[in-house]
Amino acid sequence: MTTLLVLTAIGEDRPGLVEAISRTVSEHGGSWQESRMSRLANRFAGILLVNVPKIAAADLTDALLSLKSEGLQITVEVGQAEKPAADYRAAKLEIVGHDRQGIIHDISDALARHRVTIDDLETEVSSASWSGDSLCRVKAELRVPRDLDPALLRQDLEDLANEFMVELLLDDSPKA
């Protein structure tokens, strides 16, 4: 029997942080399944899914928490195996345009109203090369309820895109 552990880690960025986590996981018989890690404002921030023998889960958790001495704040939660998502279809959302306060909230609010789940979200604000203005880029992988009329979601998102004056691409075509 195995246990899935979902870890979050944050600390001042420096070489060796991922090595410390991976060494600890490996020493306890864990298998690194999936992760997202970034450097944000000179901080290391990461999320990680580990599969570990059930008998070693508590010891691995204790060892990960002890990495505080190396400058890492780690939280550990027991995860659950994914259930088939027969009631959802996959979609991708991309938005590019001038940044403004509240843009992520307004987009996530529209998605939540339609019961759309965000599986993966990447955002970035950078300078537009032609004007120097702040440019917001959003990429999201979504799970859309199969019983939702795609036209309703598309209309709400297009209304937001017009309000924000951004380009929007929603790929919600049914996949074979």
C-alpha positions, 0 to 999 in steps of 0.5 A, a space after each residue: 500500500 502507498 500513500 500520496 502526499 502533497 507538499 508545498 515548500 517555500 524558502 529563500 531561494 538558494 542552490 540545493 533546495 530541490 536537492 534537499 527535498 528530493 534526497 529526503 523523499 528518496 531516503 524514505 522510499 518515496 517516488 517524486 510524481 509531479 511538481 511545479 517549482 518557481 522562483 518568485 521575488 527571490 523566494 523558492 516556491 514549489 508544490 510536489 506530489 510524492 508517492 510513498 509506502 504507507 509505512 514510511 509516510 509519517 517518517 517522511 513527513 517528519 523528515 520533510 518538516 525538519 528541513 526547516 533547519 535548511 530554510 524551508 517551510 514545508 506543509 504536507 497533506 495526504 492526497 487522494 487518487 484522482 477519480 475519472 472525470 467523466 462529467 467534465 471535458 478539458 479546455 484551455 484558456 489563454 488571455 493576453 492584454 494590458 494588466 489591470 487590478 482584479 483581472 485574475 479575480 474577474 476571470 476566476 469568478 466567471 469560471 467559478 460561476 460556471 462550475 469550471 475547475 482550474 487544473 493548472 494556472 500560469 500568469 505573468 506580468 511583463 513589459 510590452 516591447 512596443 509600449 513598455 506598458 504592463 502586459 498580463 498573460 494567462 494560461 489555464 487548463 480547465 475542466 468544464 462540466 459536460 452539462 454546461 452550454 459552451 456558448 454561455 461560458 464563451 460569452 461571459 469570457 468574451 464579455 470580460 475580454 472586451 471589458 479588459 481589452 485583451 485577446 482571449 482564446 478558449 479551446 473548449 472543442 470536444 476531444 475525441 
